[in-house]
């Protein structure tokens, strides 16, 4: 472990030196990458410091105990020895997880898209419930949620809604939510009291930086139209909403959330960049998942990943066979316990795959 941590320290010193070099600062892409690496290595340096202190404490305690000349010192050394002996294996496991090669996308912000699937009005209502769940979850993490575009359902909720989330390691956390979510409950519109199954699709894209993907302006058709929905008088009378069509791929991104046409255009371009970037990423994820046989983040958007069963008050994540009888809290934003289990499952897979390296 100490050898690996020494190699990490050498890289940390190297990166610390690089990020203050003028030629690196002027290369935005390289500078951002190195800053992210610096942040991750800084956390490992803190763990290294703790590890060195504990191994020193252990050695010191062993010497005092074997000397045995001062009973009071021996008693204190035994406590120090026990503490270090207990903490070192835990710390080694933490370091092993931190040494797993990190997905460079994980630290990015995210664009999330919810779409009502099968189930008519009830599916739109469910998409609205999911939006509220994610909004509350993001708020609890201190992340900022900003709506990009939406289409309301006829009976409440949304046929589809897009929003961006900004904060710390957003994509690395929310990527586990991508897939088909099912709800089983008695719809508000149901008079016979029968339980129906409806679905909504969650898509999560890493938000692409301008240098991640280049869009040729000649490839994009730009249409301006009047916004619809809440927002005051100016919404329906000015051509502030923007729709972008990327002609080579047929991908469409639009934004009508802001009153300013310029801001809507900026947001729509951000989404279009992220969609194009995600196309490339999806191919890579499929290849990686096929190599690892991963069920946790395979990038398969048609996979049914989770069921919310109201009559039984349960939520089941089908990828890892996790069932929690805590539906009310989960639908009110307490999603972290599920994400933690999914992260653990993925890290276990990665540890196995990288056991020769770590």
Number of C-alpha atoms within 10 A of each C-alpha: 11 11 8 13 19 13 10 18 17 11 15 20 12 12 16 17 10 17 18 11 11 10 12 15 15 10 10 12 14 14 19 15 12 18 15 14 17 20 12 15 21 16 12 20 17 10 18 22 11 15 21 14 13 20 16 13 18 20 13 14 23 17 13 18 18 9 11 13 10 10 12 9 13 19 15 13 20 16 12 17 20 12 14 20 15 10 13 17 11 11 16 15 11 13 20 17 17 17 19 16 12 13 8 11 18 17 18 21 25 29 27 27 21 26 23 27 21 15 18 15 22 30 27 29 25 27 31 24 16 22 24 16 18 23 19 19 19 21 13 12 12 12 18 13 19 14 17 23 22 22 15 16 19 13 13 15 24 25 23 22 21 23 21 22 24 18 16 15 15 22 24 19 18 22 22 22 23 24 23 22 24 24 22 17 20 17 20 11 10 12 8 8 11 10 15 13 17 25 25 27 25 25 21 25 27 27 27 22 16 13 11 11 13 11 14 8 9 8 13 19 12 14 13 18 15 14 22 15 12 9 13 9 8 12 20 16 12 15 17 23 27 26 19 22 17 20 12 8 10 9 13 17 23 24 27 29 25 19 17 16 19 13 17 23 24 14 23 23 22 19 28 23 24 23 21 18 19 18 12 11 16 16 12 14 17 17 14 15 17 12 10 14 12 18 19 21 20 21 24 17 16 12 16 18 23 21 20 27 18 16 11 12 13 16 23 19 18 15 16 15 9 13 15 14 15 14 19 14 11 20 19 16 19 19 18 14 10 20 16 13 14 22 16 14 17 18 16 13 17 16 18 13 14 14 11 7 12 16
